[in-house]
Amino acid sequence: MAALTLGSEFAYLATIDPNNPPEAVAASASSTQIVGDLSDGSRLTITGTGFTYDSFGEPVGGTVTGLQITHGGALAFSLSNIALPVATFADYLDTVEPTVLLTSLLSGPDTITVQTQVGVLVSGYDGNDTMQGGAGFEFFNGNQGDDVIDGGSGGGDWLVGGKGADRITAHAGSGVLYGNIGADTLNGGSGAETIRGGQDDDVLLGGGGADWLSGDRGSDTITGGAGADIFHQSAGAGLDRITDFNLAEGDRIQLDLGQVYSVSQVGADTVIDLGGGDQMVLAGVSQASLTGSWIFLA
């Protein structure tokens, strides 16, 4: 299980000119560590086991277990809990694109942590990953596996589950949460989020704020929480159950333009029927209490 951290100085990496990289001004090496201090104030540290060197001081044997880059004493990039032969690691650095390298190294149940406030796009690749955002903007894509994705304290994140049964949480701002494929749990937190379940039977939690929620396909359970929420339903989306529709809070139902529907009282619930088995159930809501523009097409 690899651990990837994009530190507070992550943006520094984008300033490096590959045709004119900073020069090494000091270096040290042992059986477990290679350290290079560079002319721009950065430091490269490679950790591992059993490092051996040729007569020119070049590493020729051993296993690389981690890589860290700092700039001005602050972390820019860290990758740990890996295991690559030195020769393979050197080949990767010389011939492989960074994204291809990360795809290979992050193929299991990995932990990805973002500390930088610079906007980043990060993919979890394969495996059941844990992705933790920070104070900046993150575009997380869990990709394969049952992922746990947390946007962190920053607002406006785009959080996508990919395939698998994912758990996605936002905290503040007007972000986007999309479960995609799998039975996902999406929690919008305190901001005004756009939350879409995707395929399968999802659980959507709006939290605070005026959220837009759509279960999409599958039998979904949707709770808007506080705020004036919009609950969306469309043809082919299956059976969705709204647990807390509250007209007094400003909640509304949105259907697609041209959608034919009927509304009826079924027991204690109001049922919006779109035909073909597609329904939206407003749990515990009396149809007689629904007045004004509580439902609209757009």
C-alpha positions in Angstrom: 0.0 0.0 0.0 1.7 3.1 -1.2 1.3 6.5 0.5 1.4 9.6 -1.7 1.5 13.2 -0.2 1.4 16.4 -2.2 2.9 18.9 0.2 2.5 22.6 0.8 5.4 23.2 -1.7 3.9 21.0 -4.4 3.6 23.9 -6.8 7.4 24.2 -6.8 7.7 21.1 -9.0 6.0 23.0 -11.9 8.7 25.6 -11.8 11.5 23.1 -12.6 12.8 23.4 -16.2 13.5 19.8 -17.3 16.1 21.2 -19.8 17.9 23.1 -17.1 17.3 21.4 -13.8 18.9 22.7 -10.6 22.4 21.4 -9.9 23.5 19.2 -7.0 25.6 21.2 -4.6 26.0 18.4 -1.9 25.2 14.7 -1.7 25.5 11.8 0.7 24.8 8.1 0.4 24.5 5.1 2.6 22.9 1.6 2.5 19.5 3.1 3.3 19.5 6.6 2.0 20.5 8.8 -0.9 20.3 12.6 -0.3 21.0 15.4 -2.8 20.9 19.1 -2.0 20.2 21.2 -5.0 21.1 24.7 -6.0 17.6 26.1 -5.8 17.2 25.2 -2.1 15.4 21.9 -2.7 16.4 18.4 -1.4 15.8 15.0 -2.9 15.8 12.1 -0.6 15.6 8.5 -1.7 15.1 5.9 1.0 15.5 2.1 0.8 17.3 -1.0 1.9 20.6 -2.6 0.8 21.9 0.2 -1.4 25.2 -0.6 -3.1 27.3 1.6 -5.4 29.8 1.2 -8.2 33.2 2.8 -8.3 31.7 6.1 -9.5 29.3 6.3 -6.6 26.2 5.4 -8.7 23.6 3.1 -7.0 23.5 -0.3 -8.6 21.8 -2.5 -6.1 19.1 -2.5 -3.4 15.4 -1.7 -3.1 13.9 1.8 -3.2 11.1 2.2 -0.6 10.4 5.9 -0.7 11.1 9.3 -2.4 10.8 12.7 -0.9 11.3 16.2 -2.4 11.4 19.3 -0.1 11.8 23.0 -1.1 13.0 25.6 1.4 12.5 23.0 4.1 8.9 22.3 3.3 7.5 19.2 1.8 6.7 19.2 -2.0 6.2 15.6 -2.7 6.5 12.3 -0.9 5.9 8.7 -2.0 6.5 5.9 0.5 5.7 2.3 1.1 6.8 1.2 -2.3 9.3 -1.5 -3.2 11.3 -1.2 -6.5 14.7 -2.5 -7.4 17.2 0.3 -7.8 17.7 -0.5 -11.5 13.9 -0.5 -12.2 13.5 2.7 -10.3 16.3 4.4 -12.3 14.7 3.1 -15.6 11.4 4.6 -14.5 12.9 8.0 -13.9 14.8 8.0 -17.2 12.2 6.6 -19.6 8.7 6.6 -18.1 6.2 9.5 -17.9 5.4 10.5 -14.3 1.7 9.6 -14.8 2.6 6.1 -16.0 5.0 5.7 -13.1 2.3 6.6 -10.6 -0.2 4.3 -12.3 2.2 1.4 -11.7 3.1 2.3 -8.1 -0.5 3.3 -7.1 -2.2 0.1 -8.3 -3.2 -1.2 -4.8 -5.1 0.2 -1.8 -3.2 3.4 -1.5 -3.4 6.6 0.7 -3.3 9.9 -1.0 -3.0 13.1 1.0 -3.1 16.7 -0.4 -1.7 19.5 1.7 -1.1 22.1 -1.0 -3.6 24.9 -1.6 -2.8 24.9 -5.3 -5.6 23.2 -7.3 -4.8 19.6 -8.2 -6.3 16.7 -10.1 -5.5 13.3 -8.5 -6.5 9.8 -9.6 -6.6 6.9 -7.2 -6.0 4.4 -10.0 -6.8 0.8 -8.9 -7.4 -0.6 -5.4 -9.5 0.6 -2.4 -7.9 4.0 -1.9 -8.2 6.7 0.8 -8.0 10.2 -0.6 -7.8 13.2 1.8 -8.0 16.8 0.6 -6.8 19.9 2.2 -7.5 23.6 2.2 -7.3 24.1 -1.6 -9.3 22.9 -4.6 -9.1 19.1 -5.3 -10.4 17.2 -8.3 -10.3 13.6 -6.9 -11.2 10.6 -9.0 -11.2 7.4 -7.0 -11.2 5.3 -10.2 -11.3 1.5 -9.5 -12.1 0.0 -6.1 -14.1 0.9 -3.0 -12.6 4.3 -2.2 -13.0 6.7 0.7 -12.7 10.3 -0.6 -12.7 13.4 1.7 -12.4 16.9 0.1 -10.9 18.4 3.2 -11.5 21.9 4.6 -11.3 23.7 1.2 -14.5 24.4 -0.8 -15.6 23.8 -4.3 -14.0 20.4 -4.7 -14.9 18.0 -7.5 -15.1 14.5 -6.0 -15.7 11.5 -8.2 -15.9 7.9 -7.0 -15.3 6.0 -10.2 -16.1 2.3 -10.1 -16.9 0.5 -6.8 -18.8 1.3 -3.6 -17.3 4.6 -2.6 -17.8 7.0 0.3 -17.4 10.6 -0.6 -17.5 13.6 1.7 -17.3 17.3 1.1 -17.2 20.0 3.9 -17.6 23.5 2.6 -18.2 25.5 -0.6 -20.1 24.7 -3.8 -18.6 21.4 -4.8 -19.5 18.5 -7.0 -19.9 15.0 -5.8 -20.5 12.1 -8.2 -20.6 8.5 -7.2 -20.5 7.1 -10.8 -20.6 3.3 -10.9 -21.4 1.4 -7.7 -23.5 1.7 -4.5 -22.0 4.9 -3.2 -22.6 7.1 -0.1 -22.2 10.8 -0.8 -22.2 13.4 2.0 -22.4 17.1 0.9 -21.4 18.6 4.3 -22.3 22.3 5.0 -21.9 23.8 1.5 -24.3 24.1 -1.5 -23.3 21.1 -3.4 -24.2 19.4 -6.6 -24.6 15.7 -5.7 -25.3 12.9 -8.2 -25.4 9.2 -7.4 -24.7 7.6 -10.7 -25.5 4.0 -11.3 -26.6 1.5 -8.6 -28.4 2.1 -5.3 -26.8 5.1 -3.6 -27.3 7.1 -0.4 -27.1 10.9 -0.9 -26.8 13.3 2.1 -27.0 17.0 1.3 -26.1 18.3 4.7 -26.4 22.1 5.1 -26.8 24.5 2.3 -29.0 24.7 -0.8 -28.0 21.5 -2.6 -29.0 19.9 -5.9 -29.4 16.2 -5.6 -30.0 13.5 -8.2 -29.9 9.8 -7.4 -29.6 9.0 -11.1 -30.0 5.3 -11.9 -30.9 2.8 -9.2 -33.0 2.8 -6.1 -31.6 5.7 -4.1 -32.2 7.1 -0.7 -31.8 10.9 -0.6 -31.7 13.2 2.4 -31.4 16.9 1.6 -30.7 18.2 5.1 -31.0 21.8 6.0 -31.5 24.4 3.3 -33.6 24.9 0.2 -32.7 21.7 -1.8 -33.6 20.7 -5.3 -34.3 16.9 -5.8 -34.0 15.8 -9.4 -35.5 12.8 -11.1 -35.6 11.7 -14.7 -36.9 8.9 -16.9 -34.9 5.7 -16.5 -33.6 6.7 -13.1 -35.5 4.0 -11.1 -37.1 4.5 -7.6 -35.8 7.2 -5.4 -36.9 7.9 -1.8 -36.7 11.4 -0.4 -36.6 11.2 3.4 -37.0 14.8 4.4 -38.7 16.9 1.7 -39.7 20.1 3.4 -41.6 22.7 1.5 -41.3 25.3 4.3 -37.5 25.2 3.9 -37.8 25.8 0.2 -37.3 22.3 -1.1 -38.5 21.6 -4.6 -38.7 18.7 -7.1 -37.1 19.1 -10.6 -38.0 16.9 -13.6 -36.6 17.1 -17.1 -38.3 19.2 -19.7 -41.2 17.4 -21.4 -41.4 14.8 -18.7 -44.9 13.4 -18.3 -45.8 12.5 -14.7 -48.5 12.0 -12.2 -48.8 12.7 -8.4 -50.7 10.6 -6.0 -51.0 9.9 -2.3 -49.9 6.4 -1.3 -50.4 5.8 2.4 -48.4 8.5 4.2 -46.2 9.3 1.2 -46.6 11.4 -1.9 -45.5 9.5 -5.0 -44.4 11.2 -8.2 -44.8 8.6 -11.0 -42.9 9.1 -14.3 -44.0 5.8 -15.8 -41.9 2.7 -16.6 -41.3 2.0 -13.0 -39.6 5.3 -12.4 -40.8 7.0 -9.2 -39.9 9.6 -6.6 -41.3 9.0 -3.1 -41.6 11.9 -0.7 -41.7 10.0 2.6 -44.2 11.2 5.1 -45.4 14.1 2.9 -49.1 14.8 2.4 -49.9 15.7 -1.2 -52.5 18.2 0.1 -49.7 20.2 1.7 -47.8 20.7 -1.6 -48.7 24.0 -3.0 -47.2 26.6 -5.3 -44.2 25.7 -7.6 -43.0 22.8 -5.5 -42.4 20.8 -8.7 -41.0 22.2 -11.9 -39.6 21.1 -15.3 -36.2 22.3 -16.5 
